[in-house]
Amino acid sequence: MRIHPISLALRYLKGHRTMRAAPFRGGQTFDSTEDAVDTLRQLTGQDFGADAKRWGAWLRKNRRVYATYGSQ
C-alpha cells in the first residue's frame, strides 16, 4: 500500500498522529504540525496553515496534485 505524503500530512492535521502500516509501525508520521503543514505547502503550492478542513476541501477539488506528485 502506497500512501502519499500529502495524505499523511492531512491525516496528521486531522489528529491521526500515527500509522500502523510500514514504515511507521505505530510511530509518528511527522514531528510537528508545522512539519505537516510545510509538506503540504511544498507539494501543493498552497498555504492554509494548520486548517485541516480547508486543506481537505482544496485537495478534493484538486486531486491532480496526487497524480502530479506521483509522476515526478
C-alpha positions, 0 to 999 in steps of 0.5 A: 500500500502506497500512501502519499505524503500529502495524505499523511500530512492531512491525516496528521492535521486531522489528529491521526498522529500515527500509522500502523502500516510500514514504515511507521509501525505505530510511530509518528508520521511527522514531528510537528504540525508545522512539519505537516503543514510545510509538506503540504505547502511544498507539494501543493503550492498552497498555504492554509496553515494548520486548517485541516478542513480547508486543506481537505476541501482544496485537495478534493477539488484538486486531486491532480496534485496526487497524480502530479506528485506521483509522476515526478 
